[in-house]
Amino acid sequence: MKVETQANHLEKMMLAHKLYPEYELALPLCEVKSAALKKLAVGDVFLLGLPHLEFILLDAGHLCASAVADGDKKAHTLKISYLHKDTLQQDYTKKYKVLKCSFGLLQSRQMEVGHKVGIGQLDLQEVKLFVDDVNIAEGSLVKVDEEIAVEITKVKI
């Protein structure tokens, strides 16, 4: 093997090796009419009904914890506020679909109330929207009438 190839192979191996469990950081799940998702276009805005940013941590689609942004502006961290013991109960209907707004994956060595999780590697302005584990759009966080919302910047369906 050449030196460059060995270095690339070692880099891939190290990226595949995870030190801590990974959790998906997302906004609280919401239901959206299926008809509205079919008409989704760039510039559309989803009002989430949140006065301030709240997050959930998911592990393989199962709700693990709720979190809020830590008050310290210098450190980009989340503080776990509640651990969920139940899995998500989703009633699937033809009229409504469950929308997940995901920021990406982060690692945390422990999952307990009060623990702080670093989110410096994630861009909290960019959001990916998923329905039934299919990426349907990308968007950005905006504030509309003192309420958190997601503005669609790219449609993938």
N, C-alpha and C positions, 0 to 999 in steps of 0.2 A: 504494500500500500504506500502511496505517496503521503507526504507529510500533511498536505492540505486535506486529503481524503480522511486520514486518521483523525485530524482535528474536527472535521465536520461530523464524523461518526461519533466521536466522544461528546460533542455538543448535543447531538440528537439523543444520545443515551442519557445525558444529565437532564435534559428537558423532560424526558419521559419518566424519570425517577422523581416521584413526589415525596417530600418530607412529611407533609401534613395532609389531612383530609381536605378535599376541595368542596366548596359550597358555591352555589350560584346565587349571586346577589340580584334581587329583583324588587320591583315595586309591588305592593299588595295586588293580588289578582282581582280582576274585574270581569264582569260579563258584558258582552257587546252583542247587539243584534247581528245575525248572520247576514242580513240584507245590507247593513251598513258596511260590513267587511268586504262585501262584493263590490261596493261602490267606492272603495278606498282610493284616495288620490293624494298627490303631493300637495301639501299645504293644509290638509285636514288637521283638526285639533281634537284630541281626546281629553275631555275634562275628567280628572280622576277623583275629584271630591276630597282632596287632601289639602288641609291648610298649611302643612309643613311636610318636609320629606320624611317618610317612614319607609322602612325596608323590610324585606323578608329574606331569609336564607333557606335555600332549597338543597336537598341532597337527593339526587336521582328522582326528582319530581315530588319528593315528600317534604312537607313543610317542617323545618327544624326549629327556627327561631325568628323572633321579630327583633329589629334593631333600629336605633335612631342615631343620627349624626352626633358625634361628640362635640361638646361646646368649644373645645380648643380649636381656634382657627388655624394655627400653625401645623398641628398634627392632623393628617387626614386619616381619621379613625372612626369606626362605628362602635357603639356600645350596645351590647346585647341586652335587651330589656325584658324579654320573655321567651321561655322555652316551650315549644309546642310538643305535646305527647301524642296527639292524635294526627293521623294522616288526613290529607285533604279529602273531603267528601264532595265530589263533583257530580252533579246531576247533568247528564248530557241531554240536550234537547236540540231539535232542529232549528228552533227560533233563536236561541242564544248560544254563543261560544265563549269559552273562558280565554281571556287575553292576558298574556304574561309579558311584562315589560322588563327585559333582562339587561343588566349592565356587564355581565361576564362572570368569570370564576375567580374566587379568591381562596386562599388557604388559611386555616385556623387550627392551631394545635389543640385548643380546648373549646368546648361549647358549654358555657355556663353564664348565668345572669351576672351582669357587671363586667364581663370580660370585654376587652377592647380588641378590635380586629382592624388591622391596617388596610386601607383601600387606596393607597397612593398609586398603585399600578393601574387602577381603573379610571376611565374617563367618565365621570358622572353626568356629563352633558349628552353623551351619545347613548341611545337606547335601541335595543333590537326588540321587535314585537313578534311574539310567537303565538300561534293558535294550533293546538294539537301537536306540539313539538315541531312545527313547520315555521320557519322564518318567513313572515309575510311582508314585513316592512322594517325600515329603520327610521329613527326620529331623534328629536332633541327635546330636552326639558325646557319648558317655558312657564311663565306665570301669567294667568289670565284672571282678572278680577280677584286678586289675592288668593288664587287657587292653583295648585300644581297641575300642569297639563303636559301632554306630549304632542308635539307638532311633527307630522309626517314629512320626512325629507326625501325618502326613497321608497318606492313600492316594488315588491318582488313578486307579486302574484299577477 
